[in-house]
Each structure stands twice: as structure tokens, then as C-alpha cells.
Amino acid sequence: MPAVRTCLRSLSLGALLVCCAPLVVAQSAPAAAAGPDDRPIAVLLSEQKWPEALAAIDRLLKTRPTDTQLLMNRGAVLSNLNRNADALATFERVARLNPQLPAAHNNIAVILAATGRYDEARAALERAIKAQPTYATAYENLGDLYAHQAYEAYRQALNLDKTMRSAKTKLDMTQQLIVVATGAPPQERAPAAAAAAPAPLPTAAPAAGTGAAPQPAQGPAAAAASGPARAEVEAAVRGWASAWSRRDAEAFTGAYATDFQGGGADAASWRRDTQARLEARSRITVTLSDLEISVEGDRATARFLQTYESDQPGSRLRTRKTLGLQKQQNRWVIVDEQRR
């Protein structure tokens, strides 16, 4: 059975560990040589047929109960079925069978952090690092976890003393760090219960998902659009803004549908013009506020106040914007963009 990489999306802080958001991936340990019985599972995983994959894995586990690769895949599948308690128990079983497998500890941390158990998540990541001191994924996730905890500490300091400018500066810096890591500010992320978990893949590519720790209610508009779809749309919109701020032309234009033309004569012209505009600036900062999202089937609308600023003098601009999004090939992309 091909090795599976389950992504934590760099412990996405607001939900910490957002399993993959881009978190980073945990790879299963080598298991017995793949046989013909494993190939159907690889296909089911690649097609994201989670219930069928779980049934197939459980059948094989009856004869191979200590196969850590099967168990790692089982844990990832359970996460995608929102059965996080069962997924956690499965990853913990892997850790008992092979304490030196860092990926198991890493995935344990992702699930713990997604439910707000940050101290336990940190301990799990430290076990992953102890098992393999060169395991970069755990270090990145641990950094994201510390960033989240720093954010909460600075926020509490400001709650106690709103004149503390140094804390405000640090709060803004940690928030930007979290946005880079997860695509969304910590206080605006969706509840963990609605988040997608790490996805197993029979290839070397990481599977992405999003998650979040419980946050205060955001009002009727946010409540009406709650759930996995809203979390996915918000992650797409936040990722779009983050790519714009990084001047990452590939990621920014990739947030749009392939036939999106903008103000160009055709899609190709728009993409070339957009890349040129991004490369012409040495600094761009894009922040979003008052985000409201509505979802109907495979269509969604995101309304927000956008603040844009670049290295160009007098460039600061606040604009009300509406994005129309559509789910295409299992991802939300922008198909319409309106300013007012």
C-alpha cells in the first residue's frame, strides 16, 4: 500500500492544527510490502470514498492488526468522517505500537489542538521531535501552536490594559503570522466541529483541510452559513487575500476559476497582467474585515470590507467587495468579483 501523508496544515492555530491548511504532513511508517488487497484501498483513498475505504481497511486489519500503515490510514479516514475521537484512539494505538513513529504523535497533536487541548498537543509534538529530532513537520506545527498561544496572551494583556501599545503591536504581528500559516485570523475561524480533517492520499501530495477552535458567535449572518462549507469558503477567501499580500501570483490567480477574465480580453491576458502588477510592487498588505458568507449548494457569496495598501505612496484604499465562488473539482474558486 502506498505511503500516506496526512496533513496537519501546520497546526493551524486558530484551530490549531488545522489539519493541513496548509499544515504540514505526517507520513505513515513503512509497513509490510503492499499486496493485491491494498490496491483497492489506494483507489478508494484517492477518490476520497471514506466509508468504503474504512470498511476495506478494517477488513485487512482483521488479519494485520498491527500494520501501522493501515492504522495511520484508518485514523486519517476517520478524521475525514468527523469521527475525531475514534481517529485519536487509532493514532494513539499506532504510537503505542511504534513510539518512534513521529507522524503518529504529530497527528495526535493535530486532533488535540483542534479541540482546544493545547498543552496536550504541545506534549505530543514534543514526543514527535524526541522520536525524530529532524522531523520538520512537528517543529513547524509547534511554532504555529506557540504563535496561537502568544496571540491569546497578548489579547488578554490588552483586555486588561488597552493602553499597552507594545502588546497591540505584538498582537498584530502574531495575527499576521497566523494568517500566513492558516489563511485566517484566529478570532474568525470556524468551529472545530465543522472543520475538515487530515486526508490520507495514496500519493506523495499532502492532503489539505481546515479546522478551528470554538470562537465567540459572529452574528446571524455567520451563524446562518455555519458548517463545513462555510469553513471551506472562508479558508479560500482568506487564502486569496494572503496570496495577494505575499505577491504570490501563482497562488493568487489560482484562487480564481480557470476561465476568469477580470478586466482582461481573455483569461490568459488577465493572468499575465495580474502577475505584472504584483511583481511591480515590493510590498502589498491586504486585510479583510466584516466578512459575511452565504452558501447554497456549490455556490457561495463572500462580502467584506477590504483594506489594500502597497509600497506606493497614497495607495491605502478601503473597498466593499463581493466575491462569487463556485466549488469546482472539490475546491472553491472565485468566478465573480464586484466592488462598490
Secondary structure by P-SEA (a helix, b strand, c coil): ccbbbbbcccccccccccccccbbbbbbcccccccccaaaaaaaaaacaaaaaaaaaaaaaaccccaaaaaaaaaaaaaaacaaaaaaaaaaaaaaaccccaaaaaaaaaaaaaacaaaaaaaaaaaaaaaccccaaaaaaaaaaaaaaaaaaaaaaaaacccaaaaaaaaaaaaaaaaaaccccccccccccccccbbbbcccbbbbbbbbcccccccaaaaaaccaaaaaaaaaaaaaaaaaaacaaaaaaaacccccccccccaaaaaaaaaaaaaaccbbbbbbcbbbbbbccccbbbbbbbbbbccccccbbbbbbbbbbbbcccbbbbcccccc
